[in-house]
Amino acid sequence: MTFTLAIVGRPNVGKSTLFNRLVGRKLALVDDQPGVTRDLREGDAKLFDLRFTVIDTAGLENVTDDSLQGRMRRLTERAVDMADLSLFLIDGRAGVTANDMIFADILRRKGARVILGVNKAEGSAADAGALDAWSLGLGEPLRLSAEHGEGLDDLYHLLRPMADEFSERAEADAPLVDLDISEEEAELEVDVLAHRATVAKPLQIAVIGRPNAGKSTLINKILGYDRLLTGPEPGITRDAISIKADWLGTPIRIFDTAGMRKKARINEKLEKMSVSDGLRAVRFAEVIVVLLDVDIPFETQDLRIADYAETEGRAVVLAVNKWDLEGEKQEKLAALKEMFERHLPQLRGAPLITVSAKTGRGLDRLHDAIVKAHDVWNRRVPTARLNTWLGAMTEAHPPPAPGGRRIKLRYMTQVKTRPPGFIAMCSHPDLMPESYKRYLVNGLRDHFDMPGTPIRITLRGQGDKNPFKDQKFHTPSRLRKHVGNPVKNK
């Protein structure tokens, strides 16, 4: 059994830098300005032979109201309650501040197991801060440099006995195995456990959209508790946060992403980093939920976001949020479907689901639509059925003959899934118009029940199978005397 370590402290003491070093990747956004991290980010940490879960938290502020800083503080305190132990970081160069004293007292009152870390402690500039840290009453301070990796061996020696303790506790709490069972029952139990391990791979879902569309609120409602920071302020989410959960019996890993504005409106370096982090989450995901605001759906930015998800080859589900605020539901739904078909023909047939992240209405339909979209994204069509369909399609609507050169489609086969990809052998593939390729794609969607998923068709000519078709071969000079002059030999 692993344990959970929460990294807490004031803003800009190096929590995210240490988090990235422990997980071995740049998962958390890092910048010189304070307050970059707002949500809780979990990662799988590796420290020599230790494996554990580490949580990066927002910078602690001495605020207790319902402001953004106050909500961030409550989220961090919840992380302390969730974790097995906390690493309380202070800035060794700045020394102990009044806020450090307040937060150390909070940790003591919570009864949390705490390791006191003095970060940025490389060189003599932090000597005074390391000595001053004793005044916090949290034991011997551990000198660290998250940026340079110093002090991690000392952190390992502190965590090692705690890891052994958690492992022993897990073994003591483990249920006893019933030895009085038959061999057949034992084999059946092993098969069940193996099956669960096979199907337990989580479905990767990313929720994307414009700022303030309700992405974090939607994910909190799916999870059943307030895991992500929410509020009326647009642009609260900065990191692409991934969370594992079980949603109506389906194991999922769901990504919350930063709101994506038009590129021309993004000026701050931090917002560019946030959007880049969200786009990277799209590439990791399998199903993309494009969340729209019912009051302003299908704006230019919404269309760009949906088109990006389709270009990346991901299964797409469109969800219209804040449906509980809509009065004329039937008329609005008809208008939404008409706009969808007109503005996003490349996603023809993709599910359009109305939801309310606030009340939870429509989340069961959203779940079913995501599962079906994922199944379609993984669908494989047998070659025999595919070529029977191709013959019917070309007979109903033969390919054009540009410049009098007839294009003949010979056969088609599926070469990949996720998304479905097909290769069609034909004559003059370079002359095939895009309109006919769209005709084939729409026919595949309709006939083989593959609505909404991106479909890729690659056309190849018969000569494409011969890689040496256009190469010229010359007889080496040392062989010419043996071959002779072919013209003379005639």
ABEGO torsion letter per residue (X at the ends): XBBBBBBBEBBGAGAAAAAAAAAGBBABBBBABBGABABBBBBBBBBEABBBBBBBBBBBBBBABABAAAAAAAAAAAAAAABABBBBBBBAAAEBBAAAAAAAAAAAAAGBBBBBBBBGABEAAAAAAAAAAAAAGAEBBBBBBAAAGBGAAAAAAAAAAAAAAAAAAAAAABBBBBABBBAAAAAAAAAAAAAAAAAABBBBBBBBEBBGAGAAAAAAAAAGBBABBBEABBGABABBBBBBBBBGGBBBBBBBBBBBBBAAABABAAAAAAAAAAAAAAAABABBBBBBBAABBGBAAAAAAAAAAAAAGBBBBBBBBGAAABABAAAAAAAAAAAAAAABAAABGBBBBBBBAAAGBGAAAAAAAAAAAAAAAABBBBAAAAAAAAAAAAAABBBBBBGGBBBBBABBBBABBOBBBBBBBBBGAAABBAAAAAAAAAAAAAAAGBBGBBBBBBBBBAAAABAAAABBBBBBAAAAAAAEBAAAAX
